[in-house]
């Protein structure tokens, strides 16, 4: 039982800040938190729609935090297939985000 409690605490320590950051990003703020974007020079940043970029990342962070809750539930009730599915979806969402953000100039200003 102590292992399950430790797991809940660890996932909570990670998932709660992720949710808070997701809310902040979803409001269109926090571009400085997005890796790659925050290192661009100001003239390059001006070419991007920062609020849209932040909202996209925020929405996906909600999904990632939710999947962490799925992991916790899977571990508590010892449902291996749910844990594997949650991890696979987590990796899939991250890969989707990387591809979506880096192709198609979707977040460039017109």
C-alpha distance (Angstrom), angle and dihedral (degrees) to the residues before:
residue distance angle dihedral
X1 . . .
X2 3.80 . .
X3 3.80 90.1 .
X4 3.79 91.1 55.3
X5 3.80 91.6 48.5
X6 3.80 90.6 50.1
X7 3.81 89.8 49.4
X8 3.80 92.0 51.5
X9 3.80 90.8 49.0
X10 3.81 94.2 48.1
X11 3.80 93.7 47.1
X12 3.80 89.8 45.2
X13 3.79 91.6 50.8
X14 3.81 88.5 54.2
X15 3.83 101.5 35.0
X16 3.82 98.4 47.9
X17 3.83 95.2 56.7
X18 3.81 88.4 44.2
X19 3.80 89.0 55.7
X20 3.79 91.6 48.0
X21 3.80 91.2 50.2
X22 3.81 89.8 46.1
X23 3.83 90.5 55.5
X24 3.81 90.8 48.2
X25 3.80 93.2 48.3
X26 3.80 93.0 43.2
X27 3.80 88.7 60.0
X28 3.82 87.0 63.2
X29 3.77 95.2 -105.4
X30 3.77 132.7 107.8
X31 3.78 102.9 60.6
X32 3.79 86.5 151.9
X33 3.82 87.4 68.8
X34 3.81 94.4 60.4
X35 3.79 111.9 94.7
X36 3.78 112.9 -126.2
X37 3.78 94.2 15.4
X38 3.79 92.4 65.7
X39 3.82 91.5 55.5
X40 3.81 95.3 53.7
X41 3.79 118.8 108.0
X42 3.81 114.5 -106.2
X43 3.83 93.2 -106.0
X44 3.82 89.7 55.8
X45 3.82 92.7 45.7
X46 3.80 88.7 54.5
X47 3.82 88.7 64.4
X48 3.82 92.3 62.4
X49 3.80 131.7 75.7
X50 3.80 95.6 -123.4
X51 3.84 97.6 -172.9
X52 3.83 91.8 52.1
X53 3.80 91.1 46.9
X54 3.80 91.2 49.6
X55 3.81 92.7 47.7
X56 3.81 91.3 51.5
X57 3.80 92.7 50.1
X58 3.83 90.6 44.2
X59 3.82 92.9 52.9
X60 3.77 91.0 50.7
X61 3.80 92.1 47.3
X62 3.82 88.1 56.9
X63 3.81 87.8 55.5
X64 3.82 92.6 47.0
X65 3.81 92.3 49.4
X66 3.81 89.6 48.7
X67 3.78 90.2 52.2
X68 3.80 89.2 53.2
X69 3.80 87.5 56.7
X70 3.82 88.1 51.2
X71 3.83 88.7 54.0
X72 3.78 90.1 52.3
X73 3.80 92.7 49.6
X74 3.80 90.5 47.4
X75 3.80 91.7 52.2
X76 3.81 95.0 44.9
X77 3.80 93.1 51.5
X78 3.82 93.1 33.6
X79 3.81 95.2 -123.3
X80 3.79 103.5 158.1
X81 3.81 97.3 -175.0
X82 3.81 90.8 54.1
X83 3.80 91.1 51.6
X84 3.80 91.6 49.6
X85 3.81 91.5 46.4
X86 3.81 90.9 48.7
X87 3.79 92.8 50.4
X88 3.82 91.7 45.9
X89 3.81 91.1 50.2
X90 3.81 90.9 47.1
X91 3.80 91.3 53.4
X92 3.81 90.0 43.6
X93 3.80 92.8 52.9
X94 3.81 91.6 48.6
X95 3.82 91.6 49.5
X96 3.82 90.1 46.7
X97 3.80 90.8 51.0
X98 3.80 93.1 50.1
X99 3.80 93.0 48.8
X100 3.82 94.9 42.3
X101 3.80 93.7 47.9
X102 3.79 95.0 47.4
X103 3.80 101.2 44.3
X104 3.77 135.0 62.2
X105 3.82 99.3 18.7
X106 3.81 88.0 -103.9
X107 3.77 95.1 159.5
X108 3.80 98.4 43.1
X109 3.78 116.3 115.1
X110 3.80 114.0 -111.6
